[in-house]
């Protein structure tokens, strides 16, 4: 269970989030500029809110009332950014090993290196540098790197947002495999309803900084207008 209470004032946005998220995949659905990425940044420890509480299970990571802010590198949260952010001077294998470096004091991750390489179909890419990867391959490597850091929660910030439709369809089966195989809590940011249909166990609409819980049953749920 993830408990979020966030209040933060930006120049043009007032973030006001108060939700509880179950295990499984939670979708943060809403238009660009509505506060979705800012919410992830608070969860990850990259942004200190004016007022906030972030709890994962029984551990408190942020509590501004107690001046408690656990540093980002100690939160065990994987973050896949919109632009993948692979290290360009490293090969795919070395980028993946960079994820494992963060897990060196955390024990075994949710999946072994070879199994993850197989699951994401990265074996033929291990010796390549990011400049020689397609957009879909970039996303798969970024997913792998985040998972090899042994996170307890995975944040995905519009991981398919910059891809053409055909490339999105290339990556989605791998995401489905991760959801099915790892059973790792995930928060998936998107403004595209089609991406999360039949995948999310909970939908949270974010609009103008405010959150509204949607129906988990996608057959009974329609995207916001």
C-alpha positions as a Python dict, from the first residue, in 0.01 Angstrom:
ca = {
    (1, 'X'): (0, 0, 0),
    (2, 'X'): (127, 346, -94),
    (3, 'X'): (-1, 648, 96),
    (4, 'X'): (36, 989, -68),
    (5, 'X'): (-56, 1329, 64),
    (6, 'X'): (110, 1607, -133),
    (7, 'X'): (55, 1981, -138),
    (8, 'X'): (293, 2200, -332),
    (9, 'X'): (259, 2537, -502),
    (10, 'X'): (433, 2603, -833),
    (11, 'X'): (409, 2921, -1036),
    (12, 'X'): (112, 2796, -1242),
    (13, 'X'): (11, 2478, -1063),
    (14, 'X'): (-107, 2393, -713),
    (15, 'X'): (-57, 2023, -648),
    (16, 'X'): (-311, 1873, -406),
    (17, 'X'): (-295, 1492, -397),
    (18, 'X'): (-445, 1270, -127),
    (19, 'X'): (-473, 903, -227),
    (20, 'X'): (-397, 547, -121),
    (21, 'X'): (-266, 316, -394),
    (22, 'X'): (-280, -65, -379),
    (23, 'X'): (-24, -308, -514),
    (24, 'X'): (-37, -373, -885),
    (25, 'X'): (-23, -112, -1159),
    (26, 'X'): (-172, 228, -1081),
    (27, 'X'): (-223, 461, -1377),
    (28, 'X'): (-195, 836, -1332),
    (29, 'X'): (-404, 958, -1621),
    (30, 'X'): (-439, 1320, -1724),
    (31, 'X'): (-339, 1596, -1967),
    (32, 'X'): (12, 1736, -1998),
    (33, 'X'): (95, 1986, -1725),
    (34, 'X'): (-162, 1847, -1480),
    (35, 'X'): (92, 1745, -1214),
    (36, 'X'): (154, 1378, -1289),
    (37, 'X'): (532, 1398, -1323),
    (38, 'X'): (558, 1626, -1020),
    (39, 'X'): (377, 1361, -818),
    (40, 'X'): (632, 1098, -924),
    (41, 'X'): (917, 1335, -836),
    (42, 'X'): (783, 1369, -481),
    (43, 'X'): (748, 991, -446),
    (44, 'X'): (1103, 939, -575),
    (45, 'X'): (1247, 1200, -340),
    (46, 'X'): (1352, 1436, -620),
    (47, 'X'): (1115, 1712, -506),
    (48, 'X'): (1048, 1824, -150),
    (49, 'X'): (683, 1930, -122),
    (50, 'X'): (559, 2225, 78),
    (51, 'X'): (351, 1974, 273),
    (52, 'X'): (363, 1601, 222),
    (53, 'X'): (348, 1244, 338),
    (54, 'X'): (483, 948, 139),
    (55, 'X'): (457, 602, 291),
    (56, 'X'): (523, 263, 135),
    (57, 'X'): (378, -16, 346),
    (58, 'X'): (503, 59, 699),
    (59, 'X'): (791, 289, 604),
    (60, 'X'): (764, 666, 590),
    (61, 'X'): (981, 825, 320),
    (62, 'X'): (852, 1183, 341),
    (63, 'X'): (681, 1354, 630),
    (64, 'X'): (723, 1729, 622),
    (65, 'X'): (548, 1765, 960),
    (66, 'X'): (849, 1582, 1111),
    (67, 'X'): (1102, 1729, 867),
    (68, 'X'): (1168, 1376, 742),
    (69, 'X'): (1292, 1340, 384),
    (70, 'X'): (1463, 1010, 301),
    (71, 'X'): (1722, 1073, 23),
    (72, 'X'): (1629, 946, -323),
    (73, 'X'): (1913, 690, -337),
    (74, 'X'): (1788, 524, -16),
    (75, 'X'): (1424, 486, -121),
    (76, 'X'): (1461, 174, -338),
    (77, 'X'): (1238, 325, -605),
    (78, 'X'): (1305, 265, -973),
    (79, 'X'): (1230, 555, -1206),
    (80, 'X'): (1195, 525, -1584),
    (81, 'X'): (1196, 879, -1723),
    (82, 'X'): (1028, 1001, -2041),
    (83, 'X'): (1359, 1024, -2226),
    (84, 'X'): (1509, 693, -2097),
    (85, 'X'): (1834, 871, -1989),
    (86, 'X'): (2073, 593, -2086),
    (87, 'X'): (2441, 675, -2040),
    (88, 'X'): (2561, 728, -2399),
    (89, 'X'): (2925, 628, -2343),
    (90, 'X'): (2827, 288, -2199),
    (91, 'X'): (2708, -22, -2380),
    (92, 'X'): (2370, -174, -2309),
    (93, 'X'): (2535, -430, -2079),
    (94, 'X'): (2716, -154, -1893),
    (95, 'X'): (2397, 51, -1859),
    (96, 'X'): (2227, -253, -1710),
    (97, 'X'): (2523, -312, -1479),
    (98, 'X'): (2485, 48, -1362),
    (99, 'X'): (2143, -52, -1230),
    (100, 'X'): (2293, -353, -1054),
    (101, 'X'): (2552, -124, -890),
    (102, 'X'): (2270, 49, -699),
    (103, 'X'): (2148, -288, -572),
    (104, 'X'): (2485, -402, -435),
    (105, 'X'): (2374, -355, -72),
    (106, 'X'): (2012, -456, -126),
    (107, 'X'): (2041, -827, -191),
    (108, 'X'): (1894, -1006, -491),
    (109, 'X'): (1661, -811, -717),
    (110, 'X'): (1317, -915, -840),
    (111, 'X'): (1475, -1100, -1133),
    (112, 'X'): (1822, -1225, -1223),
    (113, 'X'): (2028, -1051, -1492),
    (114, 'X'): (2007, -1330, -1751),
    (115, 'X'): (1636, -1382, -1691),
    (116, 'X'): (1566, -1010, -1732),
    (117, 'X'): (1773, -992, -2051),
    (118, 'X'): (1567, -1279, -2186),
    (119, 'X'): (1235, -1133, -2071),
    (120, 'X'): (1307, -798, -2239),
    (121, 'X'): (1480, -954, -2542),
    (122, 'X'): (1802, -760, -2491),
    (123, 'X'): (2058, -1034, -2556),
    (124, 'X'): (2146, -922, -2910),
    (125, 'X'): (2180, -560, -2796),
    (126, 'X'): (2425, -599, -2505),
    (127, 'X'): (2732, -481, -2694),
    (128, 'X'): (2562, -183, -2858),
    (129, 'X'): (2576, 178, -2745),
    (130, 'X'): (2254, 381, -2703),
    (131, 'X'): (2316, 572, -3027),
    (132, 'X'): (2259, 246, -3216),
    (133, 'X'): (1927, 163, -3047),
    (134, 'X'): (1575, 231, -3169),
    (135, 'X'): (1330, 421, -2951),
    (136, 'X'): (1162, 101, -2839),
    (137, 'X'): (1497, -59, -2756),
    (138, 'X'): (1590, 247, -2548),
    (139, 'X'): (1274, 198, -2340),
    (140, 'X'): (1340, -173, -2285),
    (141, 'X'): (1695, -106, -2166),
    (142, 'X'): (1571, 170, -1934),
    (143, 'X'): (1315, -71, -1788),
    (144, 'X'): (1583, -333, -1737),
    (145, 'X'): (1823, -92, -1569),
    (146, 'X'): (1555, 28, -1327),
    (147, 'X'): (1455, -328, -1235),
    (148, 'X'): (1813, -445, -1178),
    (149, 'X'): (1846, -178, -907),
    (150, 'X'): (1614, -401, -701),
    (151, 'X'): (1331, -151, -646),
    (152, 'X'): (1027, -211, -429),
    (153, 'X'): (829, 31, -648),
    (154, 'X'): (867, 119, -1017),
    (155, 'X'): (772, 465, -1147),
    (156, 'X'): (715, 499, -1523),
    (157, 'X'): (678, 852, -1655),
    (158, 'X'): (514, 828, -1998),
    (159, 'X'): (768, 562, -2102),
    (160, 'X'): (608, 535, -2449),
    (161, 'X'): (515, 901, -2490),
    (162, 'X'): (768, 994, -2759),
    (163, 'X'): (731, 673, -2962),
    (164, 'X'): (535, 624, -3281),
    (165, 'X'): (231, 399, -3254),
    (166, 'X'): (413, 104, -3413),
    (167, 'X'): (699, 133, -3162),
    (168, 'X'): (455, 155, -2872),
    (169, 'X'): (300, -172, -2985),
    (170, 'X'): (651, -318, -2990),
    (171, 'X'): (718, -229, -2625),
    (172, 'X'): (378, -299, -2466),
    (173, 'X'): (409, -681, -2475),
    (174, 'X'): (730, -652, -2271),
    (175, 'X'): (552, -431, -2018),
    (176, 'X'): (274, -689, -1995),
    (177, 'X'): (537, -958, -1929),
    (178, 'X'): (686, -753, -1646),
    (179, 'X'): (345, -698, -1488),
    (180, 'X'): (268, -1068, -1510),
    (181, 'X'): (606, -1208, -1405),
    (182, 'X'): (732, -967, -1139),
    (183, 'X'): (418, -855, -953),
    (184, 'X'): (603, -537, -863),
    (185, 'X'): (400, -229, -764),
    (186, 'X'): (410, 24, -1049),
    (187, 'X'): (284, 377, -1100),
    (188, 'X'): (242, 451, -1470),
    (189, 'X'): (197, 809, -1590),
    (190, 'X'): (22, 864, -1921),
    (191, 'X'): (-230, 1084, -2098),
    (192, 'X'): (-314, 803, -2341),
    (193, 'X'): (-614, 599, -2228),
    (194, 'X'): (-534, 313, -2469),
    (195, 'X'): (-200, 242, -2300),
    (196, 'X'): (-351, 146, -1967),
    (197, 'X'): (-672, -28, -2072),
    (198, 'X'): (-684, -375, -1919),
    (199, 'X'): (-349, -315, -1745),
    (200, 'X'): (-421, -88, -1450),
    (201, 'X'): (-568, -217, -1125),
    (202, 'X'): (-645, 144, -1029),
    (203, 'X'): (-684, 463, -1233),
    (204, 'X'): (-614, 802, -1074),
    (205, 'X'): (-717, 1102, -1282),
    (206, 'X'): (-495, 1405, -1227),
    (207, 'X'): (-619, 1737, -1357),
    (208, 'X'): (-491, 2081, -1261),
    (209, 'X'): (-298, 1933, -970),
    (210, 'X'): (-590, 1745, -815),
    (211, 'X'): (-646, 1370, -805),
    (212, 'X'): (-965, 1171, -848),
    (213, 'X'): (-988, 793, -814),
    (214, 'X'): (-1142, 622, -1117),
    (215, 'X'): (-1297, 280, -1159),
    (216, 'X'): (-1060, -16, -1170),
    (217, 'X'): (-1294, -202, -1404),
    (218, 'X'): (-1205, -59, -1745),
    (219, 'X'): (-1520, -198, -1899),
    (220, 'X'): (-1724, 34, -1677),
    (221, 'X'): (-1484, 322, -1702),
    (222, 'X'): (-1444, 586, -1966),
    (223, 'X'): (-1164, 840, -2001),
    (224, 'X'): (-1221, 1191, -1874),
    (225, 'X'): (-1348, 1456, -2112),
}
